[in-house]
Amino acid sequence: MINIEFVGQLIDSIDSAVLKLEQAIEKKKLDEANKLRTFIFDLHLQIDKAIKNKNV
């Protein structure tokens, strides 16, 4: 069974990180933007892992 709360928290974290990424790009803070891109990708992998091989 998929832990819906956990996946929801990951999605909320992605949403927040995307907003911060947009701000970092606007302010030309490239190091921060790259860290946020990596963080978003890691969250995506965690979501994929959480739902992989589960009946949704």
C-alpha positions as CSV (number, residue, x, y, z in Angstrom):
1,M,0.0,0.0,0.0
2,I,1.2,3.5,-0.9
3,N,1.8,5.8,2.0
4,I,-0.3,8.7,0.7
5,E,0.8,11.1,3.4
6,F,4.4,10.5,2.6
7,V,3.9,11.0,-1.1
8,G,1.9,14.1,-0.4
9,Q,4.7,15.6,1.7
10,L,7.1,14.9,-1.1
11,I,4.9,16.7,-3.6
12,D,4.5,19.6,-1.2
13,S,8.3,19.8,-0.9
14,I,8.7,19.8,-4.7
15,D,6.2,22.6,-5.0
16,S,8.1,24.7,-2.4
17,A,11.5,23.9,-4.0
18,V,10.2,24.9,-7.5
19,L,9.2,28.3,-6.1
20,K,12.6,28.7,-4.5
21,L,14.3,27.6,-7.8
22,E,12.4,30.2,-9.7
23,Q,13.5,32.9,-7.2
24,A,17.1,31.7,-7.4
25,I,17.1,31.9,-11.2
26,E,15.6,35.4,-11.1
27,K,18.3,36.5,-8.7
28,K,21.0,34.7,-10.8
29,K,22.1,32.6,-7.8
30,L,23.3,29.7,-9.9
31,D,24.8,27.6,-7.2
32,E,21.6,27.7,-5.2
33,A,19.6,26.9,-8.4
34,N,21.7,23.9,-9.1
35,K,21.3,22.6,-5.6
36,L,17.5,23.0,-5.8
37,R,17.5,21.2,-9.2
38,T,19.3,18.3,-7.6
39,F,16.9,18.3,-4.6
40,I,13.9,18.3,-6.8
41,F,15.3,15.4,-8.8
42,D,16.0,13.5,-5.6
43,L,12.4,14.1,-4.5
44,H,11.1,12.8,-7.8
45,L,13.2,9.6,-7.4
46,Q,11.7,9.1,-3.9
47,I,8.2,9.5,-5.2
48,D,9.0,7.0,-8.0
49,K,10.4,4.6,-5.5
50,A,7.3,5.0,-3.2
51,I,4.8,4.2,-6.0
52,K,6.9,1.7,-8.0
53,N,5.3,-1.7,-8.2
54,K,2.2,-0.6,-6.3
55,N,-1.3,-0.8,-7.4
56,V,-2.5,2.8,-7.7
